[in-house]
Amino acid sequence: MKQVPESHPLRALFSGLTEQTFFCEMGVADTRLTDYLSQLLVRFIHRDSIYMLKGSQGRRLVEIAEMLLDADRPEHDAKTRREIFRHAGDVALFWSGVYPEALQRSKGSGKISVRLEEVFAQGKRSYYIASTYSDTPKQADEAPVLRRLSDDFEICAQGLRRVRSCWEHKGEAS
């Protein structure tokens, strides 16, 4: 999985757009939340980061429901479970917020649609469960942000849609 360098201009772009959108447009002035969201956008630049989880057979987990089932495998320790739940929440938030149209996909000749409400519910639940793990200082520090993501999932998804709109129109004449 590729890491985006700290000095990469996309980090500044996503940070600025996220802060502008959440602070100024939406009135959500939570720096820890906006930092998390802008880092999520940077992390998911590479498709491999979105689909980094693999199931017991070594196959990439693509569906959020698969990730949630995988989290309950008995061989996983608490740290791994927490990371799977956090990642499932991140994936749900990314797709429902940034690219909700991707939740519809072709399968054969028919069209399958994942209901946005289902993705919201999966994301909220995933972040909530991840927030309950606080065995390490890092987990305890991140728990309030994960809880906020669970509580305000729809608001965060709406904000990320606005961030996407901003970057799509960046550079257009005012």
C-alpha positions in Angstrom: 0.0 0.0 0.0 1.5 3.3 -1.1 1.8 6.2 1.3 1.3 9.7 0.1 4.2 11.9 1.2 3.6 14.5 3.9 4.7 17.2 1.5 2.3 16.1 -1.3 0.1 19.0 -2.4 -3.1 16.9 -2.2 -2.7 16.8 1.6 -2.9 20.6 1.7 -5.8 20.7 -0.8 -7.9 18.1 1.0 -7.1 19.7 4.4 -8.1 23.2 3.2 -11.3 22.0 1.4 -12.4 19.9 4.4 -11.8 22.8 6.8 -13.5 25.3 4.5 -16.5 23.0 4.0 -17.0 21.9 7.6 -16.0 25.1 9.5 -17.3 27.8 7.2 -20.1 26.2 5.2 -21.5 23.7 7.7 -20.6 25.3 11.1 -18.9 22.1 12.3 -15.7 23.4 13.9 -14.0 20.2 15.1 -10.4 20.1 14.1 -9.9 16.5 15.1 -12.9 15.5 12.9 -11.7 17.5 9.9 -8.1 16.2 10.3 -9.5 12.7 10.3 -11.6 13.3 7.2 -8.9 14.9 5.2 -6.5 12.1 6.1 -9.2 9.6 5.0 -9.3 11.3 1.6 -5.5 11.2 1.3 -5.4 7.5 2.4 -8.0 6.5 -0.1 -6.3 8.1 -3.1 -4.9 4.6 -3.8 -7.5 2.0 -4.5 -5.4 -0.6 -2.6 -6.0 1.3 0.6 -9.7 1.0 0.2 -9.6 -2.7 -0.4 -6.7 -3.6 1.9 -8.6 -6.2 3.9 -8.4 -9.8 3.0 -10.6 -12.6 4.2 -9.7 -16.0 5.5 -9.3 -17.3 2.0 -6.9 -14.4 1.0 -9.5 -12.7 -1.2 -9.9 -9.0 -1.0 -12.9 -7.9 1.0 -14.9 -5.4 -1.2 -18.3 -5.3 0.4 -18.7 -3.5 3.8 -20.9 -6.4 5.0 -18.0 -8.8 4.2 -15.7 -6.7 6.3 -18.1 -6.7 9.2 -18.4 -10.5 9.1 -14.6 -10.8 8.9 -14.2 -8.7 12.0 -16.0 -11.4 14.0 -13.7 -14.2 13.1 -12.5 -15.9 16.3 -8.8 -15.7 15.3 -8.8 -11.9 15.4 -7.5 -10.2 18.5 -9.1 -7.0 19.8 -6.7 -4.7 18.0 -7.4 -6.3 14.6 -11.1 -6.3 15.2 -11.0 -2.6 16.0 -9.0 -1.8 12.9 -11.4 -3.8 10.7 -14.5 -2.0 12.2 -12.7 1.4 11.8 -11.8 0.6 8.2 -15.3 -0.6 7.4 -16.6 2.7 8.7 -14.0 4.6 6.6 -15.1 2.7 3.5 -18.8 3.3 4.1 -18.1 7.0 4.7 -15.9 7.4 1.6 -18.3 5.7 -0.8 -21.5 7.3 0.7 -19.9 10.7 1.0 -17.5 11.1 -1.9 -18.8 8.7 -4.5 -22.4 7.7 -3.7 -23.0 6.9 -7.3 -20.5 4.1 -7.1 -22.9 2.3 -4.7 -24.8 1.3 -7.9 -23.0 -1.2 -10.0 -23.8 -3.4 -12.9 -24.0 -7.1 -12.3 -24.7 -9.1 -15.4 -27.5 -7.5 -17.3 -29.4 -6.2 -14.3 -28.5 -3.3 -12.0 -27.9 -3.7 -8.3 -28.2 -0.8 -6.0 -27.0 -0.7 -2.4 -29.3 1.5 -0.4 -27.6 4.5 1.0 -29.5 4.0 4.3 -27.9 0.5 4.6 -24.4 2.0 4.0 -25.1 4.7 6.6 -26.2 2.1 9.1 -23.1 -0.1 8.5 -20.8 2.9 8.8 -22.4 4.2 12.0 -22.3 0.8 13.6 -18.7 0.2 12.5 -17.4 3.5 13.9 -19.4 3.0 17.1 -17.9 -0.5 17.7 -14.4 0.8 16.8 -14.9 3.6 19.3 -15.5 1.2 22.2 -12.0 -0.2 22.0 -9.5 1.9 24.0 -6.9 -0.6 25.1 -3.9 1.5 23.9 -3.3 5.2 24.3 -3.7 5.7 20.5 -7.1 3.9 20.6 -8.2 5.9 23.6 -7.1 9.1 21.8 -9.0 8.2 18.6 -12.2 6.9 20.3 -14.0 10.3 20.6 -13.4 11.0 16.9 -14.7 7.6 15.9 -17.8 8.1 18.2 -18.4 11.5 16.6 -18.2 9.8 13.1 -20.8 7.3 14.3 -23.1 9.9 15.8 -22.8 12.4 12.9 -22.2 9.9 10.0 -24.8 11.5 7.7 -23.5 15.0 8.3 -19.9 13.9 7.5 -21.1 12.2 4.3 -22.9 15.3 3.3 -19.7 17.4 4.0 -17.6 15.0 2.0 -20.0 15.4 -0.9 -19.5 19.2 -0.7 -15.7 18.7 -0.5 -15.9 16.6 -3.7 -17.9 19.3 -5.4 -15.3 21.9 -4.4 -12.4 20.0 -5.9 -14.4 19.2 -9.0 -15.0 23.0 -9.5 -11.5 24.1 -8.3 -10.0 26.4 -10.8 -13.2 27.4 -12.5 -13.8 31.2 -12.9 -15.6 32.7 -9.9 
